[in-house]
């Protein structure tokens, strides 16, 4: 090959394009759940909306829009009770009570799908300017006709 591109190889360029496409596909947030409905709860100063009503099988996505990390605790919920789990971990607390939790970095999200009628209590834990430096905001997800 002669000309200005004689020493230029297209193989690295194709490899770079493949890597960029794969990275874009891996970082996208799913927009569907088992029922096709996704409810976003945005966390800035508090979860919004704090109390949400969903149908069984719907997905709830927690999105951290703060400048620092937050922890979302789904109280008395087990991994086996979720029909989808994108980022939550099970923690066995005191008195044998189980909970799911996720630590969210700024501008990240995690989500879960709840299969049956239930009331899911959860806490959002975050840094605060108040004394003690921690703020805990309780909220509720109502699934179905409860």
C-alpha positions as YAML, in Angstrom:
chain: A
units: angstrom
residues:
- id: 1
  name: UNK
  ca: [0.00, 0.00, 0.00]
- id: 2
  name: UNK
  ca: [1.32, 3.44, -0.87]
- id: 3
  name: UNK
  ca: [0.19, 6.93, -0.08]
- id: 4
  name: UNK
  ca: [-0.47, 8.80, 3.16]
- id: 5
  name: UNK
  ca: [-2.05, 5.75, 4.88]
- id: 6
  name: UNK
  ca: [0.70, 3.27, 3.99]
- id: 7
  name: UNK
  ca: [1.82, 2.88, 7.60]
- id: 8
  name: UNK
  ca: [-1.67, 3.11, 9.12]
- id: 9
  name: UNK
  ca: [-3.31, -0.17, 10.14]
- id: 10
  name: UNK
  ca: [-7.11, -0.44, 10.29]
- id: 11
  name: UNK
  ca: [-7.02, -3.40, 12.71]
- id: 12
  name: UNK
  ca: [-6.44, -1.24, 15.85]
- id: 13
  name: UNK
  ca: [-9.15, 1.16, 14.67]
- id: 14
  name: UNK
  ca: [-11.65, -1.70, 14.29]
- id: 15
  name: UNK
  ca: [-10.67, -3.07, 17.70]
- id: 16
  name: UNK
  ca: [-11.17, 0.35, 19.29]
- id: 17
  name: UNK
  ca: [-14.60, 0.70, 17.67]
- id: 18
  name: UNK
  ca: [-15.60, -2.74, 18.96]
- id: 19
  name: UNK
  ca: [-14.50, -1.86, 22.50]
- id: 20
  name: UNK
  ca: [-16.44, 1.44, 22.43]
- id: 21
  name: UNK
  ca: [-19.62, -0.32, 21.24]
- id: 22
  name: UNK
  ca: [-19.31, -3.04, 23.90]
- id: 23
  name: UNK
  ca: [-18.70, -0.48, 26.63]
- id: 24
  name: UNK
  ca: [-21.77, 1.49, 25.58]
- id: 25
  name: UNK
  ca: [-23.92, -1.65, 25.61]
- id: 26
  name: UNK
  ca: [-22.68, -2.71, 29.06]
- id: 27
  name: UNK
  ca: [-23.30, 0.65, 30.73]
- id: 28
  name: UNK
  ca: [-26.87, 1.21, 29.58]
- id: 29
  name: UNK
  ca: [-29.60, 0.97, 32.20]
- id: 30
  name: UNK
  ca: [-32.32, -1.57, 31.42]
- id: 31
  name: UNK
  ca: [-35.64, 0.12, 30.74]
- id: 32
  name: UNK
  ca: [-37.91, -2.89, 31.10]
- id: 33
  name: UNK
  ca: [-38.96, -5.22, 33.88]
- id: 34
  name: UNK
  ca: [-40.98, -8.42, 33.94]
- id: 35
  name: UNK
  ca: [-44.11, -6.31, 33.45]
- id: 36
  name: UNK
  ca: [-42.47, -3.66, 31.29]
- id: 37
  name: UNK
  ca: [-42.90, -0.92, 33.90]
- id: 38
  name: UNK
  ca: [-39.97, 0.77, 35.64]
- id: 39
  name: UNK
  ca: [-40.50, 3.27, 38.49]
- id: 40
  name: UNK
  ca: [-37.57, 5.61, 39.22]
- id: 41
  name: UNK
  ca: [-36.92, 6.84, 42.74]
- id: 42
  name: UNK
  ca: [-34.44, 9.70, 42.55]
- id: 43
  name: UNK
  ca: [-32.31, 10.39, 45.62]
- id: 44
  name: UNK
  ca: [-31.09, 13.96, 46.14]
- id: 45
  name: UNK
  ca: [-31.97, 15.27, 49.62]
- id: 46
  name: UNK
  ca: [-34.47, 12.45, 50.13]
- id: 47
  name: UNK
  ca: [-35.99, 9.73, 47.94]
- id: 48
  name: UNK
  ca: [-38.50, 11.14, 45.48]
- id: 49
  name: UNK
  ca: [-41.17, 9.95, 45.41]
- id: 50
  name: UNK
  ca: [-40.74, 8.72, 48.98]
- id: 51
  name: UNK
  ca: [-43.82, 6.51, 48.87]
- id: 52
  name: UNK
  ca: [-44.62, 4.72, 45.63]
- id: 53
  name: UNK
  ca: [-47.39, 2.32, 44.62]
- id: 54
  name: UNK
  ca: [-46.54, -0.33, 42.01]
- id: 55
  name: UNK
  ca: [-48.01, -3.49, 40.52]
- id: 56
  name: UNK
  ca: [-46.55, -6.96, 41.19]
- id: 57
  name: UNK
  ca: [-43.60, -7.58, 38.86]
- id: 58
  name: UNK
  ca: [-42.85, -3.89, 38.32]
- id: 59
  name: UNK
  ca: [-39.26, -2.76, 38.70]
- id: 60
  name: UNK
  ca: [-38.20, -0.02, 41.12]
- id: 61
  name: UNK
  ca: [-34.95, 1.72, 40.20]
- id: 62
  name: UNK
  ca: [-33.13, 3.81, 42.83]
- id: 63
  name: UNK
  ca: [-31.02, 6.56, 41.20]
- id: 64
  name: UNK
  ca: [-28.41, 8.45, 43.27]
- id: 65
  name: UNK
  ca: [-28.17, 12.07, 42.11]
- id: 66
  name: UNK
  ca: [-26.20, 13.25, 45.15]
- id: 67
  name: UNK
  ca: [-22.54, 14.23, 45.17]
- id: 68
  name: UNK
  ca: [-21.66, 11.39, 47.56]
- id: 69
  name: UNK
  ca: [-22.69, 7.78, 48.12]
- id: 70
  name: UNK
  ca: [-25.98, 6.60, 49.62]
- id: 71
  name: UNK
  ca: [-27.10, 3.25, 50.99]
- id: 72
  name: UNK
  ca: [-30.57, 1.88, 50.28]
- id: 73
  name: UNK
  ca: [-31.79, -0.78, 52.75]
- id: 74
  name: UNK
  ca: [-34.85, -2.85, 51.80]
- id: 75
  name: UNK
  ca: [-35.98, -3.95, 55.26]
- id: 76
  name: UNK
  ca: [-37.03, -7.57, 55.81]
- id: 77
  name: UNK
  ca: [-36.68, -8.48, 52.13]
- id: 78
  name: UNK
  ca: [-34.67, -11.44, 50.83]
- id: 79
  name: UNK
  ca: [-32.97, -11.94, 47.48]
- id: 80
  name: UNK
  ca: [-35.11, -15.03, 46.86]
- id: 81
  name: UNK
  ca: [-38.24, -12.83, 47.08]
- id: 82
  name: UNK
  ca: [-37.15, -10.59, 44.18]
- id: 83
  name: UNK
  ca: [-37.93, -11.46, 40.56]
- id: 84
  name: UNK
  ca: [-35.11, -9.21, 39.35]
- id: 85
  name: UNK
  ca: [-32.13, -7.93, 41.26]
- id: 86
  name: UNK
  ca: [-29.75, -5.43, 39.74]
- id: 87
  name: UNK
  ca: [-27.19, -4.52, 42.40]
- id: 88
  name: UNK
  ca: [-28.68, -5.46, 45.78]
- id: 89
  name: UNK
  ca: [-26.94, -7.76, 48.28]
- id: 90
  name: UNK
  ca: [-28.48, -9.75, 51.11]
- id: 91
  name: UNK
  ca: [-27.43, -8.98, 54.66]
- id: 92
  name: UNK
  ca: [-28.47, -11.02, 57.69]
- id: 93
  name: UNK
  ca: [-28.89, -8.57, 60.54]
- id: 94
  name: UNK
  ca: [-29.61, -8.92, 64.23]
- id: 95
  name: UNK
  ca: [-32.29, -11.33, 65.46]
- id: 96
  name: UNK
  ca: [-32.09, -13.27, 62.18]
- id: 97
  name: UNK
  ca: [-33.75, -10.50, 60.18]
- id: 98
  name: UNK
  ca: [-32.71, -10.26, 56.57]
- id: 99
  name: UNK
  ca: [-32.47, -7.19, 54.40]
- id: 100
  name: UNK
  ca: [-31.27, -6.25, 50.97]
- id: 101
  name: UNK
  ca: [-28.94, -3.30, 50.60]
- id: 102
  name: UNK
  ca: [-26.95, -1.46, 47.97]
- id: 103
  name: UNK
  ca: [-24.32, 1.26, 48.24]
- id: 104
  name: UNK
  ca: [-24.76, 3.67, 45.36]
- id: 105
  name: UNK
  ca: [-21.95, 5.89, 44.14]
- id: 106
  name: UNK
  ca: [-22.99, 9.29, 42.72]
- id: 107
  name: UNK
  ca: [-24.92, 9.03, 39.44]
- id: 108
  name: UNK
  ca: [-25.42, 5.26, 39.62]
- id: 109
  name: UNK
  ca: [-28.50, 3.13, 40.09]
- id: 110
  name: UNK
  ca: [-29.73, -0.25, 41.32]
- id: 111
  name: UNK
  ca: [-33.12, -1.87, 40.99]
- id: 112
  name: UNK
  ca: [-35.37, -4.71, 42.11]
- id: 113
  name: UNK
  ca: [-38.67, -6.26, 41.04]
- id: 114
  name: UNK
  ca: [-41.28, -7.25, 43.62]
- id: 115
  name: UNK
  ca: [-43.47, -10.21, 42.55]
- id: 116
  name: UNK
  ca: [-46.36, -10.22, 45.05]
- id: 117
  name: UNK
  ca: [-48.63, -7.83, 46.94]
- id: 118
  name: UNK
  ca: [-46.61, -6.50, 49.84]
- id: 119
  name: UNK
  ca: [-45.49, -3.39, 51.70]
- id: 120
  name: UNK
  ca: [-41.73, -2.86, 51.40]
- id: 121
  name: UNK
  ca: [-40.26, -0.52, 53.98]
- id: 122
  name: UNK
  ca: [-36.86, 0.89, 53.09]
- id: 123
  name: UNK
  ca: [-34.34, 3.39, 54.42]
- id: 124
  name: UNK
  ca: [-32.02, 5.69, 52.52]
- id: 125
  name: UNK
  ca: [-28.84, 6.44, 54.49]
- id: 126
  name: UNK
  ca: [-26.73, 9.41, 53.46]
- id: 127
  name: UNK
  ca: [-24.20, 11.94, 54.67]
- id: 128
  name: UNK
  ca: [-25.65, 15.02, 56.32]
- id: 129
  name: UNK
  ca: [-24.45, 18.44, 57.49]
- id: 130
  name: UNK
  ca: [-26.33, 17.80, 60.76]
- id: 131
  name: UNK
  ca: [-24.62, 16.62, 63.93]
- id: 132
  name: UNK
  ca: [-23.76, 12.94, 63.65]
- id: 133
  name: UNK
  ca: [-23.19, 13.33, 59.90]
- id: 134
  name: UNK
  ca: [-25.70, 10.58, 58.95]
- id: 135
  name: UNK
  ca: [-29.26, 11.05, 57.81]
- id: 136
  name: UNK
  ca: [-31.71, 8.16, 57.56]
- id: 137
  name: UNK
  ca: [-34.87, 8.73, 55.55]
- id: 138
  name: UNK
  ca: [-37.58, 6.04, 55.75]
- id: 139
  name: UNK
  ca: [-39.91, 5.41, 52.81]
- id: 140
  name: UNK
  ca: [-42.40, 2.81, 51.52]
- id: 141
  name: UNK
  ca: [-43.06, 0.83, 48.34]
- id: 142
  name: UNK
  ca: [-46.61, -0.55, 48.20]
- id: 143
  name: UNK
  ca: [-46.96, -3.50, 45.83]
- id: 144
  name: UNK
  ca: [-50.44, -4.34, 44.58]
- id: 145
  name: UNK
  ca: [-53.67, -3.72, 46.50]
- id: 146
  name: UNK
  ca: [-52.25, -3.49, 50.01]
...
